[in-house]
Amino acid sequence: MKTPGAAVLLLLWAGLVVVAEETCQPNIYTEVRGVKALVAEHRVELAHTKKQVEALEKTAGTLETRLRASEKTVEEQREQLKQLKRENEYQAVNLNFTGSQVKMLLREREESRVSFSASVHTSGGGYTGPFQAQTTVVFKHVTINIGNCYNPNTGVFRAPVRGAYHFVLFIHGHGSRAIAATLYKNEEAIVSPYSYTGGSTTPSNGASVLLEVGDVVQVKLWAQAWLYDNTAHHTSFSGHLLFPL
């Protein structure tokens, strides 16, 4: 037989159990709902993160495409630079070649401008000769000497270019001796003005000749002949280049 104290204890225990059940059940539901909300929130964050990753991947792809395009552009620019350098070198060569051509043409032009004229005496007057052998006549009074091919110290003209030249010789004299001289190309006699009249006379002659570079032309007085000149310049030697060949 149960005692009244035991019954009271049983009643108290049962009440505590009911109170505990009623108190714990709502807390579990609340926690479950909190977990579900947290999972949903993480899902939203995950979806957002996924979109961000996709956007970053797309941006990375775009940047990679741009980088490749930039690398291609840089390579093309390098090729263009190389081409420009080659063209500049070619133009520089052509410019140098053109400059050389211009210098050559200017030199040829200067060399083709040849003309001289000279007489025997620079002042006073008198006879040249007679000599025992042929002697080169030195025409010291220079009227013109374009090209400086005639030497007034030696009486010799030297051809600067290959071409056709024309020479004219006048010699004056009087008296009982022959007035005679010969125009020479190197050692070849070309023409010889001559007179032996005993009076005053001025024989003359001229010729066109083909000269090579370095050929010389001069006038030689005959042996035992003479010629006369004064400030009137009766005796003269002239020549010029007709055209180069």
Secondary structure, 3 states (H helix, E strand, C coil): CCCHHHHHHHHHHHHHHHHHHHHHHHHHHHHHHHHHHHHHHHHHHHHHHHHHHHHHHHHHHHHHHHHHHHHHHHHHHHHHHHHHHHHHHHHHHHHHHHHHHHHHHHHHHHHHCCEEEEECCCCCCEEECCCCCCEECCCCEEEEEECCCEECCCCEEECCCCEEEEEEEECEECCCCCEEEEEEECCEEEECCEECCCCCECCEEEEEEEECCCCEEEEEECCCCCEEECCCCCCEEEEEEEEEC
